Amino acid sequence: MRSTRGRLLGAWCAGLLLAGVGVVVGCRIADTDAVTPVPQLLAFLPWLTVPAGAAVALSLLARWSAGLIWGAVVLGLLAWFVEPYGAGEQPDGPVLARLRVLTSNVEFGWATEALIPVVRRERPDIVFVQECEYTCQAAVARELGAAYPHRQAVEGDSSVGSVILSRFPLTATAGVPGSMGMPGAVADIGGHAVRLQLAHPKPPLPGQVPLWKRELGRLRDFAARYENAPLVLAGDFNATQDHAVFRRVLGTGLRDAARLAGEDREPSWPSRTSPAFGAQIDHVLVSRDFAAAGARFLHLAGTDHRALVVDLTLHEGRRPGPGGRAAAGRGRSWTRAIGAGRP
């Protein structure tokens, strides 16, 4: 009698675990982020192998054959989705320019003091800083102003402020509107115009999922408008490759630089448990003109995000011109298209 009850309890527990994981996997298959708690769980999709594996073990102990089959299917789907998402090919045309990009969420400015020596050590050419409030912006201007004389910022308290620092001359453009600052600019990189856009949509907190989807949708629309121009879209996206809204941003033709450099599943948040556990929500997305190498995630004291630094090369390519004709994608011929001062 006790063994029968134990097997029944094990089967029930296995069923509950598989039902919960199955809902999340089903949303992944259906290409939807649904509602809370699905978006939050999708961020940690690879880690759902743990409850799924526990369900298989319980099914085995309970001698529940249907649970074993169900569990095997769920584990197989999870293994399939762990594979990198998005295009992984790199351009092979002549190199026009080289640059290093760093992005960091300094969490309300608390990690500013840790960021400054990292920037000096890593010597990135362009730095995207999220949650850089008034004190943070004053500090980076004072400490890094000589090395990065060109800046484009959105001022604000708490998580609202953000700034782009650049060694290259910048032309101000309208950023993407959002609850938190997302400045934009056009960089003159050795005579080549490159659109820069900082990303920092609202996180998918309970009650804020529609806003999160809407702001990521704006980033997607922005990327689609500049699909025929060199673009670097970087920051804290509050989304992973397992979120449908983020995959739609990649669907515009952008590549994830960490993916190109072989670090597609390296967690960037929360920093306390990375790299053992976490989600990659900090990204450097680039247009197909760029190749990426040497992506590294760096710990900074004072923030729950790891910074991301990546080396990029801008390549010459051929893009569709008016009437479908091929036009050389080089030099200042891009400036008018990407520097029009609109989001």
C-alpha positions in Angstrom: 0.0 0.0 0.0 2.8 2.5 1.0 4.7 1.7 -2.2 1.6 2.3 -4.3 1.0 5.6 -2.6 4.6 6.6 -3.0 4.5 5.8 -6.7 1.3 7.8 -7.1 2.8 10.8 -5.3 5.9 10.5 -7.5 3.8 10.4 -10.6 1.8 13.5 -9.5 5.0 15.4 -8.7 6.5 14.5 -12.0 3.3 15.5 -13.9 3.2 18.9 -12.2 6.9 19.5 -13.0 6.5 18.4 -16.6 3.3 20.5 -17.0 5.0 23.6 -15.8 8.1 23.1 -18.0 5.9 22.0 -20.8 3.9 25.3 -20.8 7.2 27.3 -21.1 8.5 25.0 -23.9 5.2 25.2 -25.7 5.4 29.0 -25.7 8.9 28.8 -27.1 7.7 26.5 -29.9 4.7 28.8 -30.5 7.1 31.8 -30.7 5.3 33.8 -28.0 6.3 35.2 -24.7 2.8 35.0 -23.4 2.2 36.5 -19.9 3.8 36.2 -16.4 5.5 34.0 -15.4 6.4 32.7 -18.9 8.7 35.6 -19.9 10.6 35.3 -16.7 11.1 31.6 -17.0 12.0 31.8 -20.7 15.1 33.8 -19.6 16.4 30.7 -17.9 15.2 28.1 -20.5 18.3 26.0 -20.5 18.1 25.6 -16.7 14.6 24.1 -17.0 16.4 20.8 -17.8 16.8 20.5 -14.0 13.1 20.2 -13.1 12.5 18.2 -16.3 15.3 15.8 -15.4 13.9 15.5 -11.9 10.5 14.7 -13.4 12.0 11.9 -15.5 13.7 10.5 -12.4 10.4 10.6 -10.4 8.6 8.9 -13.3 11.2 6.2 -13.4 10.8 5.6 -9.6 7.1 5.7 -10.0 7.2 3.3 -13.0 5.1 5.8 -14.9 5.9 5.1 -18.5 3.8 8.0 -19.9 5.8 10.4 -17.7 9.1 8.9 -19.0 8.0 9.5 -22.6 6.7 13.0 -21.8 9.9 13.8 -20.0 12.1 12.6 -22.8 10.2 14.8 -25.3 10.5 17.8 -23.1 14.2 17.2 -22.5 14.7 16.7 -26.2 13.0 20.0 -27.0 15.1 21.9 -24.4 18.3 20.4 -25.9 17.1 21.6 -29.3 16.5 25.2 -28.1 19.8 25.4 -26.3 21.4 25.6 -29.7 22.5 29.1 -30.7 19.8 31.2 -32.4 20.3 33.6 -35.3 22.7 33.9 -38.2 26.3 33.0 -37.4 28.1 33.8 -40.7 30.7 36.5 -40.7 31.4 38.9 -43.6 34.6 38.2 -45.6 35.0 41.5 -47.6 37.9 43.9 -47.2 38.2 45.3 -43.7 37.3 49.0 -43.5 37.8 49.7 -39.8 38.4 48.0 -36.5 36.9 48.9 -33.2 36.3 47.6 -29.7 32.9 48.0 -28.1 32.0 47.7 -24.4 28.5 47.8 -22.9 27.8 47.9 -19.1 24.7 48.3 -16.9 26.2 50.0 -13.8 23.0 49.6 -11.8 21.8 53.0 -10.7 25.4 54.3 -11.1 26.7 52.1 -8.2 29.3 50.5 -10.4 30.7 53.7 -11.9 33.9 53.5 -9.9 34.5 49.9 -11.0 33.7 50.7 -14.6 36.3 53.5 -15.1 39.4 51.4 -14.5 38.0 48.6 -16.7 37.5 51.1 -19.5 41.0 52.4 -19.1 42.4 48.8 -19.1 40.3 47.4 -22.0 40.5 50.6 -24.1 37.3 50.2 -26.0 36.6 52.7 -28.8 32.9 53.0 -28.0 31.2 52.5 -24.6 27.5 52.1 -23.9 26.6 52.7 -20.3 23.1 52.0 -19.0 21.7 53.3 -15.7 24.3 56.0 -15.6 22.5 58.7 -13.6 23.7 62.3 -13.0 26.6 61.4 -10.7 27.8 58.6 -13.0 27.7 60.9 -16.1 29.7 63.5 -14.2 32.3 61.0 -13.2 32.8 59.5 -16.6 33.0 62.9 -18.2 35.6 63.9 -15.6 37.7 60.7 -15.6 37.3 59.6 -19.2 36.6 62.8 -21.0 40.1 63.2 -22.4 40.1 59.6 -23.9 36.4 59.9 -24.9 35.8 63.5 -26.0 32.6 62.6 -27.8 29.4 61.7 -25.8 25.7 61.3 -26.4 23.5 61.0 -23.3 20.1 60.9 -21.9 20.1 62.5 -18.4 18.1 61.1 -15.6 18.0 59.7 -12.1 18.1 56.0 -11.1 17.8 53.7 -14.1 16.8 56.4 -16.6 20.2 57.9 -17.4 22.4 56.4 -20.1 25.4 57.5 -22.1 27.4 56.6 -25.2 31.2 57.4 -25.0 33.2 57.5 -28.1 36.8 58.1 -29.3 35.3 58.8 -32.7 33.3 62.0 -33.6 29.6 61.7 -33.1 26.6 63.3 -34.7 23.6 63.4 -32.4 20.5 61.7 -33.6 17.1 61.0 -32.0 17.2 57.9 -29.8 14.6 55.3 -29.5 11.8 56.4 -27.1 11.5 54.4 -23.9 10.9 54.5 -20.1 14.6 54.5 -19.7 17.1 56.5 -21.7 18.2 55.1 -25.0 20.4 57.6 -26.8 21.6 57.3 -30.4 24.3 58.8 -32.6 26.2 58.4 -35.8 29.9 57.7 -35.4 32.5 58.7 -38.0 34.8 55.7 -37.9 37.7 56.5 -40.2 35.4 58.2 -42.7 32.7 55.5 -42.4 29.4 56.4 -40.9 28.1 53.9 -38.4 24.8 54.2 -36.6 25.0 53.7 -32.8 22.0 53.0 -30.6 21.9 52.1 -26.9 19.3 49.6 -25.8 17.6 49.5 -22.4 14.0 48.5 -22.5 12.0 48.0 -19.3 12.5 44.5 -17.8 9.6 42.0 -18.0 8.5 42.4 -14.3 5.0 41.3 -13.4 2.6 43.9 -14.5 5.2 45.4 -17.0 5.3 42.7 -19.6 3.2 44.6 -22.2 5.6 47.6 -21.8 8.6 45.4 -22.1 7.2 43.9 -25.4 6.3 47.4 -26.7 9.8 48.9 -26.1 11.5 45.9 -27.6 9.2 46.3 -30.5 10.4 49.9 -30.9 14.0 48.6 -31.0 12.9 46.1 -33.6 11.3 48.8 -35.7 14.4 51.0 -35.4 16.6 48.1 -36.5 14.4 47.4 -39.5 14.6 51.0 -40.7 18.4 50.8 -40.8 18.8 47.3 -42.1 20.8 48.6 -45.1 23.3 50.6 -43.1 26.1 49.7 -40.6 24.6 49.6 -37.2 25.7 48.7 -33.6 22.8 48.3 -31.2 24.1 47.5 -27.7 23.0 47.5 -24.1 20.9 45.7 -21.6 18.0 44.3 -23.6 16.4 42.5 -20.6 15.8 39.6 -23.0 17.6 36.5 -24.2 17.5 34.5 -27.5 14.7 32.5 -26.0 12.3 35.5 -26.0 10.2 35.9 -29.1 10.4 39.7 -28.9 14.3 39.6 -29.0 14.3 37.1 -31.8 12.2 39.6 -33.8 15.0 42.1 -33.3 17.4 39.6 -34.7 15.0 38.9 -37.5 15.8 42.4 -39.0 19.2 40.9 -40.0 21.2 41.9 -36.9 23.8 39.5 -35.5 24.6 38.9 -31.9 28.3 39.6 -31.5 28.6 37.1 -28.6 27.0 34.5 -30.8 29.5 35.3 -33.6 32.4 35.0 -31.2 31.2 31.7 -29.7 29.8 33.0 -26.4 26.1 32.8 -27.1 25.0 31.2 -23.8 27.5 32.9 -21.4 25.3 34.5 -18.7 25.6 38.2 -18.0 22.9 38.5 -15.3 22.7 38.1 -12.3 26.5 38.6 -11.9 26.5 37.0 -8.4 25.7 33.6 -9.9 27.4 34.0 -13.3 28.8 32.1 -15.0 27.5 29.1 -13.2 23.9 30.3 -13.5 22.2 33.1 -15.2 20.9 34.6 -18.5 22.5 36.5 -21.2 20.5 39.7 -21.4 23.3 42.1 -22.3 24.1 42.1 -26.0 26.0 43.9 -28.7 24.0 43.5 -31.9 25.6 44.4 -35.2 24.6 44.6 -38.8 25.9 42.1 -41.3 28.7 44.5 -42.2 30.5 43.5 -39.0 32.5 40.5 -37.9 33.0 39.9 -34.2 35.7 38.1 -32.1 37.1 38.0 -28.6 33.8 38.5 -26.8 34.4 38.6 -23.0 32.0 39.1 -20.0 33.6 41.0 -17.1 32.6 41.2 -13.5 32.2 44.7 -12.1 31.8 45.4 -8.4 28.5 47.2 -7.5 26.3 45.9 -10.3 24.2 42.8 -10.9 25.3 42.8 -14.6 28.5 41.7 -16.2 30.0 44.0 -18.7 30.5 42.8 -22.3 33.5 43.7 -24.4 33.8 42.6 -28.0 36.2 43.3 -30.9 34.5 44.2 -34.2 35.7 44.7 -37.8 33.7 46.6 -40.3 33.8 45.1 -43.7 33.1 46.4 -47.2 30.1 44.8 -48.7 27.5 45.2 -51.5 24.0 46.2 -50.6 20.8 46.5 -52.6 20.5 50.0 -54.0 17.5 51.8 -55.6 15.5 49.7 -57.9 17.2 46.5 -56.6 20.6 47.4 -58.0 23.7 46.5 -56.1 25.4 49.5 -54.5 28.7 49.5 -52.7 28.3 49.9 -49.0 31.2 52.1 -48.0 32.3 55.4 -46.7 30.1 58.5 -46.3 27.6 57.2 -48.8 25.8 55.8 -45.8 25.8 59.1 -43.8 22.6 60.5 -45.3 20.7 57.2 -44.8 21.6 56.7 -41.2 22.2 60.2 -39.9 18.9 61.7 -40.6 18.3 62.5 -36.9 15.2 60.4 -36.5 14.8 57.2 -34.4 
